[in-house]
Amino acid sequence: MEPNPENVSLLAMITSSAFIGAAANIAWGEIAKWIDRRRENKKEEGKIAHVYHAIILQLEGFAHQCNGQLYDISVAMDNYRNLQDGSAFDRVGAQRFEFNPEPEWTSLPVPFVDEMKSFINRSGQSDKWISAQFGLWAGLDDVFELEEQRMAYYALRACALASGIRAKIKIGKSDLQDLLEHFRSVIDRYRDHYNENEGRANLIPELRAQFESGLPHRGGPSL
């Protein structure tokens, strides 16, 4: 029995429509999943950007604290040496960097986390080295000279790290010019002393290595 052409045509149309509908449903399902993934990725990127921004604020906050502390050390040094004021440093502390609160490190790339934690470790080791010198040879004013160097050096580094993160998440530059100039002027003063005395100067190891290499300032963004 010959198939009815009308039945064949109707069957083909139904089959074709069902196939197209199923294909369309699959396609739209995949598109919907892609849109959802993209939306979730955007949300995750926004969350991570906030983590980066919190790190920026802590790094720049440390730089501001160091800036004020350097002025306090300068005044205390004058009082100690010129006025023989033995209590000159009583109200002067040293800035030690640590993240508080700690960032969500697991949400960030490992190389970036390594850079941040290495910065903390190097700064902490420098602080411990200075404390050890006080027990070996350094007087109170010597210790605060070393602290002055350490704060200027690591505050510059903190500014550089913050500037790099700002560029990474594409937000504007922070207005740190005055701070950078102050930190660099402190380091330049010790560089001049180092050169004038042919290398005979009390320096933190980081600055001695920098001066011996003949390199300019390291660690701070350009103005």
C-alpha positions as CSV (number, residue, x, y, z in Angstrom):
1,M,0.0,0.0,0.0
2,E,1.4,3.3,-1.1
3,P,1.9,5.8,1.8
4,N,-0.4,8.8,1.6
5,P,1.7,11.8,0.5
6,E,-0.3,14.0,2.8
7,N,0.5,11.7,5.8
8,V,4.2,11.6,4.9
9,S,4.2,15.4,4.6
10,L,2.4,15.8,7.9
11,L,4.7,13.3,9.6
12,A,7.8,15.1,8.2
13,M,6.5,18.4,9.4
14,I,5.7,17.1,12.9
15,T,9.1,15.4,13.1
16,S,10.9,18.5,11.8
17,S,9.0,20.8,14.2
18,A,9.8,18.5,17.2
19,F,13.4,18.4,16.2
20,I,13.7,22.1,15.8
21,G,11.9,22.8,19.0
22,A,14.1,20.4,20.9
23,A,17.2,21.9,19.3
24,A,16.0,25.4,20.2
25,N,15.3,24.4,23.8
26,I,18.8,23.0,24.1
27,A,20.4,26.0,22.5
28,W,18.5,28.4,24.7
29,G,19.4,26.3,27.7
30,E,23.0,26.5,26.9
31,I,22.7,30.3,26.3
32,A,21.0,30.6,29.7
33,K,23.8,28.7,31.4
34,W,26.4,30.9,29.7
35,I,24.6,34.0,30.8
36,D,24.4,32.7,34.4
37,R,28.1,31.7,34.3
38,R,29.0,35.2,33.0
39,R,26.9,36.8,35.7
40,E,28.5,34.7,38.4
41,N,32.0,35.4,37.0
42,K,31.2,39.2,37.1
43,K,30.0,38.9,40.7
44,E,33.2,37.0,41.6
45,E,35.4,39.5,39.8
46,G,33.7,42.3,41.7
47,K,34.2,40.5,45.0
48,I,37.9,39.9,44.3
49,A,38.3,43.6,43.3
50,H,37.0,44.6,46.7
51,V,39.6,42.3,48.3
52,Y,42.3,44.0,46.2
53,H,41.0,47.4,47.2
54,A,41.1,46.6,50.9
55,I,44.7,45.6,50.5
56,I,45.4,48.9,48.7
57,L,43.9,50.8,51.6
58,Q,46.0,49.0,54.2
59,L,49.2,49.5,52.2
60,E,48.6,53.2,51.7
61,G,47.5,53.5,55.4
62,F,50.8,52.1,56.4
63,A,52.6,54.6,54.2
64,H,50.7,57.5,55.8
65,Q,51.5,56.2,59.3
66,C,55.2,55.9,58.4
67,N,55.1,59.5,57.1
68,G,53.9,60.9,60.4
69,Q,56.2,58.7,62.4
70,L,59.2,59.9,60.4
71,Y,58.4,63.5,61.4
72,D,58.1,62.4,65.0
73,I,61.5,60.7,64.8
74,S,63.1,63.8,63.3
75,V,61.8,66.0,66.2
76,A,62.8,63.4,68.8
77,M,66.3,63.1,67.3
78,D,66.8,66.9,67.6
79,N,65.6,66.9,71.2
80,Y,67.8,64.0,72.1
81,R,71.0,65.2,70.6
82,N,70.7,69.0,70.9
83,L,68.8,69.3,74.2
84,Q,70.1,66.1,75.8
85,D,66.5,65.0,76.4
86,G,66.7,61.4,77.5
87,S,62.9,61.0,77.2
88,A,62.8,62.3,73.6
89,F,61.9,58.9,72.1
90,D,59.4,57.8,74.8
91,R,56.4,58.7,72.7
92,V,57.9,57.6,69.4
93,G,57.0,54.1,68.2
94,A,57.9,52.2,65.1
95,Q,55.4,51.2,62.4
96,R,55.2,47.5,61.8
97,F,53.2,46.4,58.8
98,E,50.6,43.6,59.1
99,F,47.2,43.1,57.5
100,N,44.4,43.6,59.9
101,P,42.0,42.2,59.0
102,E,43.7,39.5,56.9
103,P,42.6,39.5,53.3
104,E,40.8,36.5,51.8
105,W,44.1,35.1,50.5
106,T,42.5,32.0,49.0
107,S,40.5,34.1,46.5
108,L,43.6,35.7,45.1
109,P,46.3,34.3,42.7
110,V,49.2,32.5,44.5
111,P,52.0,34.7,42.9
112,F,50.2,37.8,44.2
113,V,49.8,36.3,47.7
114,D,53.5,35.4,47.7
115,E,54.5,38.9,46.8
116,M,52.3,40.4,49.7
117,K,53.5,37.9,52.3
118,S,57.1,38.3,51.2
119,F,56.8,42.0,51.8
120,I,55.4,41.4,55.3
121,N,58.2,38.9,56.0
122,R,61.0,41.1,54.8
123,S,59.7,44.1,56.7
124,G,59.4,42.0,59.9
125,Q,62.9,40.6,59.5
126,S,64.3,44.1,59.1
127,D,62.5,45.1,62.3
128,K,64.0,42.1,64.2
129,W,67.5,42.9,62.8
130,I,67.3,46.5,64.2
131,S,66.2,45.2,67.6
132,A,69.2,42.9,67.6
133,Q,71.6,45.8,66.9
134,F,70.3,47.6,70.0
135,G,71.6,44.7,72.1
136,L,75.0,44.6,70.3
137,W,76.3,48.1,69.5
138,A,73.5,50.6,68.7
139,G,72.5,53.4,71.1
140,L,69.0,54.7,71.3
141,D,69.6,57.4,68.6
142,D,71.3,54.8,66.4
143,V,68.3,52.5,66.6
144,F,65.9,55.3,65.6
145,E,68.2,56.2,62.7
146,L,67.8,52.6,61.5
147,E,64.1,52.7,62.1
148,E,63.9,55.9,60.1
149,Q,65.6,54.1,57.2
150,R,63.4,51.0,57.5
151,M,60.2,53.0,57.5
152,A,61.2,55.1,54.5
153,Y,62.3,52.0,52.6
154,Y,59.3,49.8,53.2
155,A,56.8,52.7,53.0
156,L,58.1,53.3,49.5
157,R,57.7,49.6,48.7
158,A,54.1,49.7,50.1
159,C,53.3,52.6,47.8
160,A,54.7,50.7,44.8
161,L,52.6,47.6,45.6
162,A,49.5,49.7,46.1
163,S,50.1,51.5,42.8
164,G,50.5,48.2,41.0
165,I,47.2,46.8,42.4
166,R,45.4,50.1,41.5
167,A,46.6,49.5,37.9
168,K,45.6,45.9,38.0
169,I,41.9,46.6,39.0
170,K,41.8,49.8,36.9
171,I,41.1,52.4,39.5
172,G,42.6,55.9,39.7
173,K,46.0,56.7,41.2
174,S,46.2,57.8,44.8
175,D,47.6,61.2,45.7
176,L,50.8,60.1,47.4
177,Q,53.3,62.6,45.9
178,D,54.1,64.4,49.1
179,L,54.7,61.1,50.9
180,L,56.9,59.7,48.2
181,E,59.0,62.9,48.2
182,H,59.4,62.6,51.9
183,F,60.4,59.0,51.9
184,R,62.9,59.6,49.0
185,S,64.4,62.6,50.8
186,V,65.1,60.4,53.9
187,I,66.8,57.8,51.7
188,D,68.8,60.5,49.8
189,R,70.1,61.9,53.1
190,Y,71.5,58.5,54.0
191,R,72.8,58.0,50.5
192,D,74.7,61.3,50.8
193,H,76.1,60.3,54.2
194,Y,77.1,56.9,52.8
195,N,78.9,58.5,49.8
196,E,80.6,61.3,51.9
197,N,82.0,58.7,54.3
198,E,83.1,56.2,51.6
199,G,80.6,53.6,52.7
200,R,81.2,53.9,56.4
201,A,77.6,54.4,57.6
202,N,75.1,52.6,59.8
203,L,72.5,51.3,57.5
204,I,69.9,48.7,57.3
205,P,71.0,45.8,55.0
206,E,68.4,46.7,52.3
207,L,69.8,50.3,51.9
208,R,73.4,49.2,52.1
209,A,72.7,46.7,49.2
210,Q,71.0,49.4,47.2
211,F,73.7,52.0,47.7
212,E,76.5,49.5,47.0
213,S,74.8,48.5,43.8
214,G,74.6,52.1,42.7
215,L,70.9,51.7,42.0
216,P,68.5,54.7,42.4
217,H,65.3,54.5,44.6
218,R,63.7,51.1,44.4
219,G,60.1,50.4,45.5
220,G,58.2,53.6,44.9
221,P,56.0,54.5,41.9
222,S,57.1,57.4,39.8
223,L,55.6,60.8,40.3
